[in-house]
């Protein structure tokens, strides 16, 4: 029996325990967004400490992160001279409002006819927690290398962990970082993510009047702020839907790895029949190799509250995904400068910075990445795809600062096709967790030279 076969059998035997832990974790509504009850978040942090203690980890602790929720950390010794692998995941989740259209209670896990486990956080990222749990269980007390655990408590909102990591470089130093917060295109189709788009964000406020005025008496000459904002936002895309304005035009363009499967994308994006894709180029180009700007929200009356007035002021929040190789600060400044320059009818425009999350490209020649791809192939019995992700994980840039020569391995059980992370009916396939436990354990053994 090969190492992969032996680990596969051990992982299969462990899965009832893994699923029980996952269901327990999903029941905790650990939403770290401002305005939500902090008690479940703190309860979840302690549950993660208990989880890894049950996996055999020693001295698992909650560390205070200034201005944020605690992170969970452990430093597990290995043989003298062995490399250090840090396993990362996060324990907070997105909100799950009823208006999203859930078909079951989001914080009551349920296994449906398709075999998937449904619930908020089942995939993102409590699947990562139990994946690390299973890995520690399979490795046992005689670990082939030093292993560190780092679990964040506010990845889904404004994170404070990056500054904490950079302020404590020795504690978080490693030879390889495993980010268990992403996944393949489809279940059973192994993929390793080799590029992450960054995420820069700002707000734009438009003012036209000192106060609201009657739209019948004054409309037609006095501009309302919402109409002006619509005109400004329309300048961010060309006629094909490409994000295109000075400083962003021509950035990125071609993806050289595996192609995004169009049906997987259609299913995962829930795009309506007949609705056309934005932009030009291949799907992979548009998702992983080109910038894209999105209006995330606006401060303005809803249709129930709307009255016959010209709006004096409106505000929008914008996010732009940026491509590996581009400068995050420069790309944000390009977006903000363009917005400031757009002043239809000489309206007042104020633009304010929100954040910069840098893009990232994996060094696929690093020995740890090579070992990860070999482990993934062995666990799945299939060739590994090199894929990108439009998602952003800002912590990666901080980890690179702490250990510039370390490998970054991006994988997990969150398949693009059906996981529906951040949306209603989020789910995970337990077979994907099982395969990833095998892959991750194999990787650690390979990288440690066992």
MARRODO-776878 format. One record per atom (N, C-alpha, C, O, CB): x, y, z. Coordinates in steps of 0.02 Angstrom, whole numbers, plus 50000, padded with zeros to 5 digits. Glycine has a CB too. Layout:
// residues N
XYZ;...
END
This chain:
// residues 450
500434994050000;500005000050000;500445006250000;500905006850041;499525000050062;500325011049954;500715017149950;500555021750008;500065020850043;500585020749883;500995026750018;500865031650071;500195035150060;499815036250107;501435036950073;500035036749996;499405040049981;498815035549998;498315037950025;499385042149908;498875029149982;498325024449996;498225023650071;497655023450095;498475017549964;498775023150108;498715022350181;498415028550212;497995028050257;499405021050211;498615034350189;498335040550216;497595041350196;497195043850235;498735046550191;497425039150136;496735039550114;496285035350158;495725037350175;496665037350041;496515029350176;496125025050220;496055028250289;495515028150319;496455018050226;496605031050315;496585034250381;496125040250381;495765041450429;497285036350403;496135044150326;495705049950321;494975047950317;494545051150348;495885054150260;494825042650280;494135040250275;493875038050343;493305039450360;494095034450224;494295034650381;494095032450448;493975038450495;493575038050541;494625027850478;494325043850482;494285049750525;493685054250509;493485058350550;494915053750519;493395053450450;492895058250425;492275059050470;492045064750476;492685056250358;491995053850500;491425055150545;491595060150600;491185064350618;491185048550576;492195059550627;492425064150678;492515071150650;492315076150681;493095061650709;492795071650590;492905078050557;492235081550544;492165087550557;493285077150491;491755077850518;491105080750502;490755083050566;490435088350566;490665075650465;490805079250619;490495081150682;490785087750707;490415092150730;490595075650735;491445088550701;491755094850721;491535100650676;491395106050700;492525094250719;491495099350611;491275104650565;490575106950581;490445112950583;491305102050492;490125102350594;489445104150610;489405108150675;489015112950680;489015097850616;489815106350723;489835110050786;490065117250774;489795121850804;490305106550836;490565118050732;490825124750718;490335129050678;490285135050691;491485124250681;489985126050631;489505129850590;488945132650633;488655137850617;489215125350534;488775129250687;488235131550731;488405137950769;487965141150798;488065126050781;489025139950768;489225146150803;489225151950753;489625151850706;489945145350836;488785156850761;488725162350712;489275167550721;489155173050746;488045165750719;489875165850702;490475169850716;490575175450664;491075175550629;491095165450719;490095179950661;490135185750616;490505191350651;490265193950702;489415188050593;491075193250625;491495198250658;491375205350632;491745209950650;492225196550649;490875206250591;490725212850564;490525217650620;490215215450669;490165212450510;490685224150614;490445228950663;489685228850668;489335228150618;490685236050645;489445229350729;488715229450740;488435222650758;487855222250779;488375232050680;488815217250749;488585210550766;488825208850837;489315211450862;488845205350715;488455204350868;488615202150936;489315199050937;489445194250901;488085197050961;489765201750979;490445198950981;490495192351019;490985188751011;490905203951013;489985190651059;490035184551100;490145178351059;490585174351076;489405183751142;489765177151004;489895171050965;490595170850934;490875165450924;489375170450910;490865176650919;491545176750889;492055174450941;492485170350926;491725183950864;491985177051002;492445174751055;492335167351072;492805163651086;492345179051118;491695165251069;491545158151082;491865153751028;492105148251042;490775156951085;491855156250967;492155152450912;492915152050920;493215146850907;491985155750845;493225157450942;493945157250954;494125151851004;494615148250993;494185163950979;493745151251058;493885146051107;493745139151078;494095134351094;493465147151170;493225138651036;493075132151004;493655129850960;493785123850956;492435132650963;493995134550928;494575132850886;495155130450930;495505125650913;494785138850843;495255133750986;495765131451034;495615124251055;496065120051056;495795136051096;494995122951072;494795116151092;494875111151036;495075105451047;494065116151117;494715113250974;494775108850916;495485106450907;495605100450900;494535112450852;495965111050907;496655109050894;496975105650954;497435101650946;497055115150874;496735107251013;496965103551072;496745096251066;497125091651082;496695106651138;496135095251042;495885088351031;496265084850976;496285078650975;495145088551014;496565088550931;496965085550877;497665083650899;498045080650861;497005090450818;497835085350961;498495083550987;498975089350992;499555088351012;498785078350945;498755095350973;499195101150979;499255103251052;498785102751091;498925107050936;499835105651070;499965107951139;500035115451140;500245118651091;500595104551168;499865118251198;499945125551208;499595129751155;499865134851133;500685127251210;499005127651134;498615131651087;498345137651126;498055136751180;498025127451054;498425143651099;498255149551138;497885154651095;497965154951034;498875152751167;497475158751128;497175164651098;497635170551110;497795172151167;496455165951126;497845173751055;498285179551061;497885185851048;497505186250999;498885179051012;497965190851090;497615197251080;497915200851020;498515201851016;497665201651143;497485202750973;497675206550915;497445213750926;496835214850933;497385203550848;497885218650930;497675225450944;497105227850898;497145227350837;498265230150937;496585230450930;495995233350896;495565228150860;495095229950826;496225238550846;495735221650867;495345216650831;495175210650875;495305210650935;495715214350771;494895205550844;494745199350879;495375195150886;495835195750845;494195195350841;495415190850936;496015186850947;496145181950889;495685179950854;495955182951011;496775180250880;496945174850834;497145168750877;497335169450935;497535176850786;497085162850847;497285156650880;497975154850854;498105154950794;496765150850867;498425153050900;499115151550880;499385145550919;499225144650978;499565157650890;499785141550885;500155136150918;500805135150881;500845136250820;499735129550920;501305133050916;501965131650888;502165124650910;502345123450968;502505136950910;502125119850863;502225112850879;502915110650855;503065111050796;501675108450846;503345108350900;504035106750882;504075100750835;503635096450834;504445105450944;504615100550797;504775094850755;505505093050763;505845095850805;504615096450681;505745088350723;506445086350728;506925092150717;506785096750679;506585080850678;507495091850750;508005096950742;508205097650669;508345092750635;508625095350786;508215103850646;508415105250577;507865104450525;507985105850466;508965100750559;507275102350546;506725101550498;506415108350481;506475113050520;506175096750527;506095108850423;505785115250405;505175116750448;504925112550486;505585115150331;504935122850442;504335125050478;503775126450428;503865130150380;504495131350521;503195123450440;502605124550399;502075127850442;501905125350496;502345117850368;501815133550420;501275136850456;500615135650419;500565136950359;501415144550462;500115133150455;499455131850428;498985137550449;498915139050508;499175124950453;498675140650400;498235146350412;497515144850392;497385141250344;498485152550374;497045147550431;496335147550413;496015153350452;496365156850489;495975140550430;495365154450445;495035159650485;494385156850513;494065152650482;494905166050443;494195159350571;493605156750605;492995161250602;492465159350625;493775155350677;493055167250574;492475171650566;492135170150500;492425167150455;492675179050571;491505172250494;491115170850434;490765177250411;490725182250446;490605165250447;490505176850350;490075182150323;489395182150358;489185176950383;489995181250247;489055187850359;488365187750383;487935183250338;488125181650282;488075194950384;487355181250364;486905176950326;486185179450332;485765176050361;486945169550350;486035185450304;485365188250311;484845184050274;484985180950222;485345195350284;484235183950300;483705179950270;483565182050198;483385177950156;483065180550311;483645188650184;483495190950116;483965188150063;483835189050003;483525198450115;484505184850084;484925181450034;484565175650001;484735173549946;485575178950067;484055172950036;483665167450006;483905160550026;483915156049983;483685168049933;484085159550088;484295152950112;483715148050110;483155149850127;484585153450183;483855141850090;483335136650090;483345132550154;482915128250164;483425132050030;483845133850197;483875130650263;484195135650310;484465140750288;484295123850261;484145134350375;484425138950424;485195139350416;485525134150417;484245136850496;485475145350407;486185145850392;486645143350447;487205141050433;486355152950377;486425143850510;486855141650565;486615135150596;486755133650654;486885147050618;486255131250556;486075124450575;486285119850518;485925119250469;485305123750591;486875116750523;487135112850468;486675107050449;486385103750492;487825110150484;486605105950384;486185100550360;486515097350299;486765100850255;485465103050343;486515090750297;486755087150239;486175085550194;485695082250214;487125080550261;486195087950132;485635087250085;485755081350038;486255077850043;485535093750045;485285080549991;485285074649948;485925073949907;486125068449889;484705074949901;486245079649891;486865079349852;487475077549893;488025077249866;486975086049818;487385076249958;487935074250001;488335080050029;488785078950070;488385069849963;488185086150008;488545092050032;488265094350099;487675093450114;488505097649980;488695097450138;488505100250203;488375107650194;488825111350171;489045098950258;487765109850211;487565116750200;487575120650265;487395118050318;486865117050169;487785126950261;487795131350319;488305136850309;488795135950273;487945127450383;488175142650341;488655148050335;489325146050367;489355144050425;488385154550367;489855146750327;490525144950350;490705137750339;491275135750351;490585146450422;490235133650315;490385126550304;490985125850257;491395121450265;489775122850275;491015130350207;491595130450162;492095135750184;492685134250194;491365131750089;491865141850191;492285147750202;492225150250274;491765154050287;492105153350153;492655148250320;493235144250307;493295138850361;493845136850380;493875148550305;492715136550385;492735131450437;492945124650408;493155120150444;492065130850472;492875123950341;493155118050309;493915118150315;494225112850323;492955117750234;494225124150313;494945124650322;495155122650392;495685119750402;495175131650307;494735124350441;494905122550511;494915114950519;495395112350549;494395125650559;494405111550494;494395104250504;494885100750458;495105095150473;493685101550492;495075103950403;495605101250360;496265101150399;496625096150398;495675105350294;496415106650433;497015106850474;496965101950533;497455098750552;497145113950500;496365101450562;496255096650616;496425089550593;496785085850626;495525097050642;496145087650536;496265080950509;496995079750493;497255074250504;495855079850447;497335084850468;498045084250453;498445082750517;498875078350517;498305090650420;498315086450570;498675085250633;498525078350660;498975075050687;498475090550685;497905076050653;497725069450677;498105064050639;498355059250669;496965068250671;498165064750572;498515059750533;499265059850545;499595054650545;498365060750458;499545065750556;500265066150570;500435063150638;500965060250646;500495073450567;499985063950686;500105061150752;500635065050790;500845070350767;500315053950747;500845062550847;501315066250890;502025066550861;502415071050878;501345063150958;502205061750818;502875061750789;502885065650723;503005062750670;503125054450777;502755072050727;502725076250667;503405076550633;503915076850666;502495083250685;503415076450566;504055076450530;504395083250528;504975083750507;503955073950460;504045088450548;504345095150548;503985099550598;503475097550627;504315098350477;504255105350609;503925110250653;503305112950618;503335114850560;504425115950672;502755113250655;502135115750626;501865121350670;501825120750731;501605110050620;501685126850638;501355132350672;500635132850647;500485131550589;501735139050662;500185134750692;499495135850675;499325143250685;499515146150736;499015131450718;498985146150636;498765153050642;498055153450615;497935152350555;499245157950603;497585155150658;496885155550638;496635162550655;496655164750713;496445150050674;496385165950605;496175172950612;495445173450632;495045169050617;496285176650546;495275179050667;494595180050689;494215185450654;493645186850672;494595181550761;494515188650604;494155194050569;494385194850496;494495200450473;494255200750607;494465189350462;494685189550393;494155192550347;494325195750297;494865182550369;493525191550364;492985193750320;492825201150326;492455203850285;492365189750335;493105204550375;492985211650384;493665215250383;494145212550357;492595213050450;493705221150412;494335224750413;494815221250462;494735221850522;494235232250433;495295217750434;495745213650475;496285217950507;496535222750478;496065208250432;496465216050569;497025219250604;497615214450611;498115216050643;496795221550673;497555208550580;498065203450590;498715205050554;499255203350577;497815196750567;498665208350495;499275209650457;499785213650498;500375211750501;499105213550393;499565218950530;500025223050570;500295219050629;500885219850646;499665229350596;499895214750658;500105210650715;500645205750693;501145204750728;499515206850746;500545202650635;501045197950608;501705201550594;502245199150612;500785194450544;501665207250561;502265210950544;502635213550605;503245214550603;502095216750497;502265214750660;502585217050722;502905211450761;503275212650809;502075220650765;502755205150743;503015199350778;503315194350729;503085188650725;502455195950821;503815196350691;504065192250636;504335185450657;504245180550621;504585195850599;504675185050714;504965178650734;504425173550751;504495167650735;505425179650795;503895175750782;503355171250801;503035168050739;502845162150740;502825174850842;502965171950686;502605169450627;503055167550569;502805166350514;502115174750604;503705167150580;504165165150527;504055157750509;503895153750552;504895166250548;504145156150445;504065149150422;504425148350355;504605153250322;503315147250415;504505142050336;504785140450270;504245139550217;504375140250158;505215134150274;503645137950240;503075137250195;502445139150232;502345137250290;503025130050166;502025143050199;501375144950226;500825141550186;500805142150125;501285152750226;500385138050221;499835134650188;499195138450204;498975138550262;499785127050210;498905141550154;498305145650163;497705141250144;497545140450085;498325152250119;497375138450194;496815133950181;496155137650176;495695136450216;496765128650236;496105142150128;495515146450122;495335147850050;495185153450031;495635153050159;495355142650009;495215143449938;495055136449912;494925132049953;495825146749898;495035135249849;494885128549825;494925127849749;495105132649715;494205126549848;494745121949723;494795120649652;494185123149614;493715125749644;494895113149639;494195122249548;493605124049509;493015119549526;492455121849537;493765123749434;493155112949528;492625108049539;492855102849589;493455101649597;492415104749473;492385099649622;492535094149667;492865088549627;492635086849573;491885091549703;493405085749654;493745080149621;494235082249567;494535077949535;493255075549593;494305088849555;494745091349503;495285095649536;495175101549547;494345095549449;495865092649553;496345096149595;496615102549563;496795102649503;496925091649611;496655107749603;496925114049579;497315117549634;497115117349692;496365118649553;497865120549615;498255124649662;498255131749636;498395132949577;498985121849671;498085136349679;498025143349658;498715146549657;499085146349706;497555147249705;498885149449599;499555152249591;499555159849585;500085162849578;499885149249530;498965162949587;498935170249584;498305172649619;497765169649612;498955172749510;498375177949656;497805181249688;497775188549664;498285192049665;497855180949765;497195190749642;497125197849630;497115201549697;496875198949747;496475199349589;497365207549697;497325211849755;496655215449756;496245214749710;497905216849757;496535219249810;495895222749818;496035229649847;496255230249904;495415218649864;495895234749807;495945241649832;495245244549834;494815242849793;496425246049787;495125248949882;494445251449891;494455258749912;494925261149944;494075247349944;493925262349892;493845269349911;493105271049913;492685267049891;494235274049862;492955276949938;492275279549934;492275285949892;492775289549890;491975280950005;491715287249859;491635293549822;490975296649843;490455293449843;491645292249744;491015303049862;490425306749884;490305312549835;490765316249819;490515309449957;489685313149812;489505318449766;489005323149800;488515320849829;489205315449700;489125329649795;488675334649824;488485339749771;488895341949731;489015338249885;487845341449770;487595346249720;487175351849750;487145357249721;487175342549668;486865350649807;486405355549837;486545356149912;486845351649942;485675353449825;486345361649941;486425362650013;485925358550052;486055356850110;486345369950030;485355356750022;484845352750056;484375349950003;484385352249946;484445357050108;483965344950021;483485342249972;482975347549951;482765351649991;483115336050001;482795347349887;482285352049862;481785348249818;481945342749795;482605357849821;481195351049807;480655347949770;480865346749698;481095351249664;480025352349773;480785340549675;481005338749608;480585341949553;480825343049498;481005331249599;479945343449569;479525346749520;479685354149512;479705356749457;478805345949538;479795357549569;479935364649567;480625366349540;480725371349507;479855367649635;481125361949555;481815363649539;482165358849491;482695360449465;482205364049602;481865352849480;482175348049435;482165350349363;481685353449341;481825341449441;482705348949327;482765351049258;483325355949248;483595356749193;482125353949234;483505359349303;484075363949301;484565362249357;485165361549345;483835371249307;484305361549418;484745359649474;484895352149469;484435348149465;484405361449543;485535350249469;485705343049464;485605339449530;485765342149583;486425342249439;485345333349527;485325329249588;485965325149592;486255323349540;484695324649588;486175323649653;486825320449663;486845313449635;487375311249611;486985320349737;486295309749638;486295302849614;486415302549539;486795298349515;485645299349632;486085306849501;486195306949429;486915308549413;487205305549368;485725312049395;487215313249449;487915314849438;488365308949454;488845307549418;488115320949480;488215305449509;488615299549528;488565294149474;489065291049457;488385296849596;487965293049448;487885287949395;488325289649335;488635285249306;487145287449374;488345296049317;488765298149260;489505296749275;489875294649231;488655305549245;489705297949337;490415296849356;490575289349354;491085287349326;490555299649427;490145285249383;490285278149386;490295274949316;490645270049305;489765274649429;489915277749270;489885275049202;490555275749166;490675272349117;489335278449163;490985280249190;491625281349156;492145276149174;492705276249147;491885288249172;491985271449220;492475266649243;492555260649196;493035256849201;492295264249311;492065259649150;492085253949104;492015256449032;491695261449018;491515249049121;492325252648986;492215254248915;491585250748890;491225247648930;492835252048872;491435251248826;490815248648799;490765241048805;490215238348806;490735250648727;491335237648809;491335230348815;491295228048888;491235222048901;491955227448783;491325232748934;491305230949004;491985230049036;492025228249095;490915224749012;492525231348999;493195231149028;493275237049076;493045242549062;493735231248974;493595235949133;493785241449177;494335245349141;494865242649127;494025238849247;494205251749127;494655255449083;494625262849099;494115266149087;494475254149010;495165265349127;495265272549138;496005273849146;496385269049155;494855275149202;496245280049143;496965281349145;497295278349207;497045278949263;497085288749144;497865275049195;498235271749249;498065264449257;498425260849291;498105275249312;497515262249227;497295255349232;497265252049163;497335246049156;496605254849266;497145256149111;497125253549043;497775249849026;498315252449037;497015259248993;497705243948999;498295240048978;498645236249033;499145232949019;498765244648947;498415236649095;498725232949150;498505225649147;497905224349140;498545236149218;498985220949151;498815213849148;498575211849079;498725215249030;498275212049200;498195206349076;497895204749012;497845197448994;497335195348966;498255207948961;498365193249008;498365186348984;498525181549041;499015182549077;498865185548926;498125176349048;498245171049098;498565165149063;498335162849011;497575168949132;499125162549093;499505157249059;499375150349089;499645145449063;500235158849063;498975149849142;498845143349172;498225140049142;498065141049084;498765144149248;497885136049184;497295132449161;496725137249145;496695142749173;497065127349214;496285135249101;495715139349083;495145138549133;495035133049160;495465137549012;494795143849147;494195143449187;493655139849146;493505141849089;493945150449210;493355134649174;492825130949141;492195135349139;491955137549191;492675124349178;491945136649078;491375141249072;490755138949108;490405142949139;491215142348998;490605132449106;490005130049140;490085130549216;489605132249251;489855122849120;490685129049240;490815129849312;490715137149331;490415138649383;491545127649329;490955141649289;490875148749304;490145150949303;489915154549347;491275152949255;489785148649253;489075150349249;488695147749310;488285151349339;488765147549184;488825141549328;488485138749387;488675142449451;488245143949492;488645131249394;489325143749459;489555146849520;489355154149526;489205156549581;490295146349525;489345157749470;489175164949472;488425166149473;488215171749489;489475168349412;488025161049457;487295161749455;487075167049405;486545170249414;487025163449525;487465168149352;487285172949301;486645170649266;486575164749250;487855173949250;486195175249254;485545173549225;485605171749151;486045174349117;485055179349234;485175167349127;485185165449056;485115171749012;484685175949024;484615160449039;485535172248961;485505177948916;485925183848936;486055188248895;484815180048909;486125184248999;486555189749022;487265188648997;487545183149006;486535190549099;487555193648966;488215192848936;488765194148987;488665197649037;488285197648878;489355191048974;489935192249016;490195199349004;490125202148949;490485187049002;490505202149055;490865208449048;491535207349015;491825201949022;490945211949116;491795212348981;492485212348959;492625208348897;492185205548865;492905210049012;493275208048882;493525204448823;494095199848844;494365200548899;493755209348768;494275195148800;494785190248816;494465183948844;493855183548848;495295193048866;494885179048862;494625172848890;494335174048959;494465179248990;495165167448892;493935169248983;493665169849051;494235170349102;494195174349149;493215163949067;494745166349093;495315166449138;495645173249139;495835175749192;495825161049119;495715176349080;496005183049076;495585187949118;495855191749158;496045185449003;494935187649109;494495192549141;494465191549217;494395196449254;493795191949111;494525185349238;494455183949310;495105184449348;495105186249406;494165177149320;495665182849316;496295182049351;496855186549327;497355187249362;496515175049346;496775189649269;497335193349240;497165200549220;497575203949191;497595189749180;496555202749235;496365209649220;496055212849281;495745209449323;495865209849161;496125219449288;495795222849344;495045223149333;494805223149276;496085229949353;494675223549387;493945224349381;493685228449440;493855227149498;493585217449378;493285233449425;493025237949476;492285236449486;491915235249438;493135245349456;492065236749549;491375235149567;491125240449616;491485242749660;491325228049599;490485242449607;490155246749655;489855242249709;489385238449695;489605251349621;490115242549769;489905238149823;489275240449859;488885236449884;490455237249873;489165246949861;488585249449897;488525256949890;488995260349871;488625247549970;487915259549906;487795266649903;487385268849964;486965265049989;487425268549839;487515274949987;487105278050038;486605282650004;486785288049981;487545281950090;485975280350000;485455284149967;484775281149988;484765275550013;485545284149890;484235284649978;483585281849998;483415275549958;483575275049899;483035287049989;483075270849991;482815265149953;482145267049922;481885272449934;482735258949999;481875262549881;481265264349844;480665265349890;480205269049872;481105258949794;480655262049948;480105263049995;480125269950026;479605272850042;480145257750049;480725272650035;480805279050069;480845284950020;480825290650041;481425278850112;480915283449956;481035288749907;480435293549903;479855291449905;481175285649838;480595299949897;480075305149889;480275309649831;480815308949802;479985309249954;479845314249814;479955318549755;480435324249772;480235330149773;479285321349730;481065322549785;481565327549798;482195326149758;482315320449737;481735327849874;482575331449746;483245330649717;483725329149775;483725332649825;483465337049677;484115323949767;484575322049821;485185326749820;485495327749769;484805314749813;485345329649879;485915334249881;486585330749886;487095333549866;485835338849940;486595324649913;487235321249924;487135313649922;486655311149951;487535323349992;487575310149888;487565302749889;488295300349894;488765303949877;487215299849824;488365294149918;489025291349929;489035284149904;488555280549914;489225291850003;489585282049873;489655275149850;490325272449873;490815276149879;489595274749773;490345265949885;490965262549901;491155258149841;490745254349816;490905258249966;491775258749820;492025255049762;492605250449782;493015252249824;492255259849706;492615244649751;493165239949760;493445238449691;493065237249644;492945233449797;494105238349685;494415236349622;494915230749634;495375231449674;494775242449588;494805225149600;495275219649602;495845221149555;495735222949497;494925212949584;496455220349579;497045221949540;497455215749527;497415210949565;497475227349575;497855215849475;498185209749452;498885209049480;499205214049497;498205209649375;499135202849487;499825201749508;500305205649464;500235205849403;499995194349509;500805208649495;501295212549458;501145220049458;501575224049441;501325210149388;500535221849477;500355228949480;500465231549551;500455227749600;499625230049458;500565238049556;500685241249621;500025243349652;499645247249623;501155247349614;499875240649712;499235241949743;499125249349757;498585252049743;499185238149807;499635252649785;499565259749800;499445263849736;499035268349734;500185262349838;499835262049684;499755265649621;499085264549589;498795269149560;500295263549574;498825258349593;498175256949564;497615260449601;497135262849570;498055249449563;497665260749668;497155264449706;497185271849689;496665275049682;497255263349782;497775274549684;497835281649667;497555283149598;497255288349588;498575283949671;497655278549551;497375279449484;496615279749487;496305283949454;497605273749437;496315275149526;495585275149533;495345281549566;494865284649542;495365269049575;495665283649620;495445289549656;495545295849614;495115300249614;495825290149722;496095296249578;496225302149535;495705302649480;495475308049463;496925301849506;495545296849451;495035296949398;494365299249425;494025303349393;494975289949366;494165296749482;493525298749510;493515306249526;493015309649513;493375294749574;494065308849552;494095316049568;494045320349505;493785325949507;494735317749606;494295317749450;494305321649387;493625321849353;493515325849308;494815318749340;493165317549374;492505317249343;492025321749381;491805320049436;492235309849341;491865327549352;491425332249387;490895334949339;490905340749320;491835338149416;490415330549319;489875332949275;489515338849306;489345338749365;489385327249260;489395344049267;489035350049289;489395353549346;489095357349385;488325348349310;490065352149352;490475355349403;490245353749474;490295357949519;490485362849393;489995347749485;489765345649552;490365344649597;490935344049574;489345339149548;490245344549663;490775343149711;490885335649716;490415331749723;490605346149780;491515333549712;491685326449717;492235325649770;492765328749766;491925323649647;492095321349819;492595319749871;492745312249869;492275308249871;492335321949942;493375310449866;493575303449863;494025301949922;494495305649936;493945301849795;493885296449958;494265294550016;494505287350011;494135282949989;493855295550080;495105286250032;495415279550032;495095275150085;494915277550139;496175280150045;495005268650070;494765263750118;495325258750134;495495257850192;494145260050091;495605255450082;496125250550097;496515248750034;496305250149978;495825244250127;497085245550045;497475242549991;497645235350011;497955234250062;498135246649977;497445230549970;497645223549977;498035221649915;497775221949859;497025218849987;498665219749924;499105218749867;498975212049832;498785207149863;499835219049889;499095211949767;499045205749727;499655201349741;500155203549770;498995207349652;499605195049720;500135190249736;500185184949682;499685182549656;500005186949804;500805183049665;500935177549619;501405172549653;501905174449683;501245180149552;501235166049648;501625160749680;502245159149639;502235159149577;501185154349687;502795157949674;503405155349642;503325147849635;503435144049682;504065157249684;503125145649575;502975138549565;503595134149564;503535127949565;502595137649501;504185137149562;504805133149563;505035131649634;505495127649643;505355136649526;504735134649684;504935133549753;504845126149771;504325123249754;504535138149803;505325123049806;505265115949822;504625114149860;504345108749851;505855113749864;504385118649902;503775117349939;503165117249893;502715113149902;503665122549994;503165121549843;502605121649796;502615115449752;502095112549737;502625128049752;503215113449731;503285107249693;503035101249734;502675097049708;504025106149671;503225101049798;502995095649841;502245095749850;501925090549854;503345096049910;501955101749854;501235102449862;500865099849800;500365096349806;501045109749875;501115101549742;500795099149680;500845091549674;500365088349653;501125102449618;501415088649693;501485081449691;501005078049741;500705072949726;502215079349707;500945081049800;500485078249851;499765078749828;499375074049838;500575081949917;499585084249798;498905085249775;498735080149720;498195077249719;498805092449749;499195079149674;499095074349620;499015067249647;498585063449624;499685074649571;499425065549697;499385058849726;498725057849763;498435052449760;499975057549773;498495063049799;497885062449838;497265061749794;496795058149811;497805068449883;497275065149737;496695065049692;496755059849636;496255057949606;496605071849661;497365057549623;497465053049567;497345056449501;497075053349455;497015047149574;497525062749496;497405066649435;497915072249429;498245074049478;496685069549434;497985074949369;498435080549358;498165086849392;497565087749398;498535081849282;498625091049414;498445097049451;498405103049405;498855104249364;498955098449508;497865106949411;497795113149373;498125118949410;498085119349471;497055114549360;498435123349372;498685129649399;498145134949384;498045136849327;499375131649368;497815137249437;497255141849428;497385148349466;497815148649510;496595138649451;497015153449448;497055159749484;496435160749526;495995156449528;497135165549435;496415166349560;495825168049599;495725175549598;496195179449605;495885165449671;495095177549590;494935184649594;494895186949666;494855192949679;494285186049559;494895182149713;494865184049784;495525186949806;496035186249773;494685177949827;495505190249864;496105193249892;496205190749963;495735189950001;496055201049891;496835189449981;497015187450049;497585192050070;498165190350061;497215179750054;497415197950099;497935202950114;498495200350159;499055202850156;497625208850146;498345195450202;498855192850248;499455190150211;500015190150238;498555187550293;499365187650150;499915184650112;500495189550105;501075187650112;499675182550042;500345195950092;500875200950085;501265201750150;501875202650149;500585207750063;500925201350207;501265201850272;501705195850285;502255196550311;500745202650328;501465189950267;501865183850276;502495184150233;503025181850254;501445177650259;502435186950174;503025187650131;503545192350162;504145191250156;502815190250063;503305197550196;503765202150230;504125198650287;504725199850299;503395208350256;503765194350324;504045190850381;504565185750358;505105185250388;503495187350421;504415182050304;504865176850278;504895177450202;504535173850167;504635169650300;505315181850175;505315183150103;505455177050060;505225176750003;505825188350088;505835172150085;505995166450044;505515160550052;505625155350022;506675164150061;504995161450091;504525155950104;504055154850045;503905159450007;504135157250167;503815148750040;503305147049990;502615148750017;502495148450077;503345139649970;502155150549972;501455151649988;501055146449950;501065146249889;501215158949970;500685142249987;500285136949956;499545138649969;499335139250026;500465129849984;499175139449915;498475141549919;498025135949894;498015134349835;498355148049877;497655132949941;497205127549922;496675126549975;496665130050026;497595121049910;496225121849963;495695120550012;495125116749981;495185113949927;495455126950043;494545116850015;493965112849995;493405117049966;492855114449955;493715108850054;493515123549954;492985128049932;492935128049856;493225132449823;493115135349959;492595123249827;492555122949754;492155128749725;491655130949754;492235116249732;492375131349668;492055137049636;491355135349612;490905139549616;492475139449577;491255129249588;490625127449555;490025127749601;489495130249581;490685120549527;490085125349663;489485124549704;489535127149776;489035127349811;489315117349707;490115129249798;490185131149868;489785137349887;489545137949944;490915132349884;489705142049841;489305148149851;489515151849915;489095153949955;488565146349855;490175152749923;490405156449981;490155163649978;490105166449924;491185156249986;489995166550035;489735173350044;489005173850021;488705179150030;490155178350006;488715168649993;488035169049967;487575164450006;487785161350055;488025167149892;486945163949985;486475159350016;486665152150000;486975150749949;485755160949994;486465147650044;486575140450034;487315138750022;487475134749978;486165137949976;487745141850060;488455140050059;488525132650079;488155130250122;488875144550107;488985129150047;489055121950062;489755119550046;490155122950014;488545117950022;489895113450070;490535110250057;490415102850046;489965099850076;491045111450115;490815099850002;490785092649991;491275089250039;491865090650035;490945090849916;491035084950084;491495081750132;492035077650099;492575076850128;491105077450179;491905075050039;492435071250004;493015075749986;493585073549983;492145067949941;492865082149974;493405086849957;493825088250020;494445088650015;493115093449929;493515088850077;493885089550139;494335083450150;494915084050168;493405090550200;494055077550139;494425071350149;495035071050104;495585069350127;493975065350135;494955072750040;495525072549994;496055077750013;496655076550008;495295073749922;495815083550037;496295088850055;496675087150119;497255089150126;495925095450064;496365083450164;496735081050223;497305076550201;497865077050227;496265077350272;497165072150154;497685067650128;498225071650094;498825070650106;497375062550079;498025076350050;498515080350012;498965084350059;499565084650050;498165085049963;498665087450109;499045091750154;499535087650197;500095089850209;498565095750199;499315081850218;499745077550258;500335075050215;500905075050237;499355071550287;500175072950154;500705070750108;501205076350094;501805075250093;500405068350041;500945082450084;501375088150071;501875089150128;502475089850116;500965094450060;501625089250189;502065090450247;502605085050251;503185086550265;501655090650312;502415078750238;502895073350241;503415074050185;504005073050196;502555066650236;503185075850125;503645076650069;504115082550081;504725081850070;503255077750004;503855088150102;504265094050112;504765093050168;505315095750166;503825100150127;504565089150218;505025087750274;505535082450257;505995081250296;504635085550335;505455079350198;505935074250177;505845067550210;506315063550213;506615076650190;505235066250235;505115059950269;505095054150220;504995048450240;504465060150310;
END
